Amino acid sequence: MTLKVNNLTGGYSSVPVIKKETFNINDGELVSLIGLNGSGKSTTINHIIGLMKPFSGEIELNGTKLEDNMEKYKQQIAYIPELPVLYEELTLREHIELTKKVYQLNGKDVDEKVDSLLKLFRLDNKLDWFPSNFSKGMKQKVMIVCAFMTDASLFIIDEPFLGLDPLAVNDLLELIDEKKKEGKSILMSTHVLDTAEKHCDKFILLSKGEIQIQGTIDEIKDFYKDLGDDLNDIYLALARDEK
């Protein structure tokens, strides 16, 4: 079991945004976090990556609790935010070197992995470029390269398809499939439900900070059989009711 979230309640200041969330992500699973804007997806992610302290509940990654050993806990996570976060004064090459130092990566196999990722996302001839030279999609690709060059146990990806061209989306999905085969786990927040339905193993549907339902697509379809034949129809029906 890679990630265990148990009875998690948290938010900003003293106001709870997410309430009593409980879910697991197993080794080799791709789990999709879905919900309307403001449903608690980003708040959930911010708690899991350690940017926010829970009001109550526990988060555990491969036997390490966040509050017990934050450094060991965070060392196991690679995070791709919705909006790319890059250092304007560092080139792509320097971003890669910084990632190596943070995750204590070295060796020929790491260099080969980086070279492969750079070629996959067509960045291999842009190592000396600064972030100001990159488009939004290219910045997103830099974040993907820096995340997937690590040996993290858990990859957390927030709205990864925004700004990516169709070829890059396909490359990312193939990369995710490879990581799943290696036993890595992925938590992905997305509004692109048709893609999520095709590729994700489980879904967690949030509504007003609470988990409304979680399970496989077949389990969700069976539970909401009167709302539609696919995840998009079910989600829209629930979202309209939520309003």
N, C-alpha and C positions, 0 to 999 in steps of 0.2 A: 504494500500500500504506500504510494508516494506521498500524497497530501491528505490530511485529515482536518476538516474544519468542523468543530463541535460547538453548537449552541452559541455561535458568534453574534454578538450585538456590538454595534459601534457607530461612529459618526463624528460630527464636528462639534467642538465645544461640549455641551452637555446634552445635545439633541441627538437621539438615536436615528440613524438613517437606515441601517440594516438591523434586522431583529431575528435573533435565534436561528441563524443559518446553520444547517448541518449538512455536509456532503463530503464525499470522498472522491479522489481521483486515483485510479489504480495505475500500476506500471503499464506503459504502452497504450494508454487511453487518450483520445482527443475529446475533450468535454467542452461544449459550447454554453456560454453564459449569455442568455438573451433576455430582453425586456425593453420597455420604453425608455426614452431619455428621462433620467431622474428616478429610475426604478431601483438603483443601488448597485449597478454593475461596477462602476469605477470605484465606489467606496469599498466594495468587496475586494477588488483587486488591490487597492491601496493598503488594506489591512493585511492581505496575504503577503505582499512584498515588503511589509514592515514599515511603511511610511506613516501609518496611523496605529495608535494603541487601542486595542479593543476595550470597550466598557466591561465586557464579560465574555466568557467563552475561551476556547483554546484553538490554536493553529499549530499543527505538527507536520513536519516534513521529514520523512524517512527516520522517524524516531526522535528527531530533534525539535523541541518546542521553541517557538520564536522568543519567548521571554527568558528561556534558560540559557541559550547560546545564540545570540543574534548573528554573530559573524559566521559561524558554521551553518546556520540556517540559510542566510542570504547567499552563501557561497554556492548553494545548490540550485539557485534560481537564475534564469536568464529572462529578461523582461524587454518586450518591444512595446513602447507606448503608442497611443493613437497619433500623437503629434511627435515627430522626430525631435530628439534632444541631442544636439551636437555642439561641440566646442568650436566657436568661430575661428579661433586662432590655431586650430590643429588641422593638419591635412588628413586625408583618408588613411594614409600610411600610419600617421601618429595615433589616430583613433584605434587602429588595430593593435599597435604596440601597447597602448594604454590598457586595452582590454586584456592583453596577454599578462600584463603586470597585475591587474586587479584579480584575475582568476588564476594567477600563478601557472600560466601555460608556457610550455617550452618544448622543444624537440622538433625533429623533422616531420613527424606526423601532424603536428599542429600547423606547420608551414604549408604542408600539402593540403590540409583541410581548408586553410585560408585561401590558397591559390585556386582551389576548386570552386569555392563559394564566389570569389571575385569574378571568375570566368562565367559562372552560372548566371550571375546578375549583371554581367557586362560592365564591370567596374575595374577590371584588371589593368586598363590603360589610364586610370584616373587616380592613381595612388597619391599623386602630388597635388591634387585638387583640394581646395578649401570648401567648407560648407556653402559659402556664398556662390560657388560655381555650380552647385547642384540644384536641380528642380526638386519639388516636394517628393515626387516618386523616387528619385535617386537618393534623397536623404532617407526615405523609408528603407530602401535597399541597403544602405549603409548600416542602419539599425539591425536589419535582418542578418547581415553578415556578422556583425559584432556579437549578436546573440547566439547564432548557430555555430560559431567557431568554438564556443565553450563546450564543456562536457557536463552541462547542467542536467540535473535529474528532472526538473520541472521548467517548462517554457510557458511563460504567460504572455499572451499576444492580444493586444487591445485594438480592435477594428483594423486588422492587418491589410485589408483589401482596398482601403481608401487611398486613392492616388497611384495605385499600381496599375501598369498596363496589363492587358490580358495574358501576355507571355510571362510576365513576372508573377502574376497570380498563380498560373499553372506551375511555375518553377517552385514557388513557395509551398503549394499543396503537395508536390512530389517530395520536397524536403521534409515536410511534416510527416508524410507517410514513412520516409526512411527512418526518422527519429522514433516513430512508434514501433517499428520493427526492431529497433535497438533497445526497446524497453523504456524509452523516455516518455514522459507524460506532458500533455499540453492542455492548458486552459485558455480558451479563446473567446473573447467577447466580440460579437458581430451582429450586424443588422442584415447581412447578406444571407438570408435564410435558405434559399435554394441551394447554395453552395454548402452551407452548414449541414443541411439534411443529407447531402450526398456523402459527406466526408466524416462527420462527427459520430462518435460511438454513443455518447449520452448528451443530454441537454438539461440545463437548469434554467427554468423560467422564473424570473423575478418580477414581482409586482409590489410596488410601494414598500420596498425594502424587505420583503419576505419571499421565501421560496414558495411559489404557487404549485409547481409540480416539477419533478425531476425523473429522468429515466431514459430509456432508448426511444427512438422515434416510433417503433411499433407500440411500445407501452403508452406513449403519449397519444398516438392516434386511437388506440383502443379506449383510453379514458375519455377522450373528447371526440368520439366517433360521430357525433351529431354536428360538429362544427366545421368539418371539411376533410378533404382527402390528403392534404399535405401540411407540412409545418407552417408554411406561409398563411394558408387559410385559417388554421387554428389560431395562430398568433394574432392575426388581424381581428378575428372574432373576439378573442379575449381582450385585446387592446381597446376595442370599441366599447366593450362592457366596462373596462377599467376607467375610461374617461367619465 
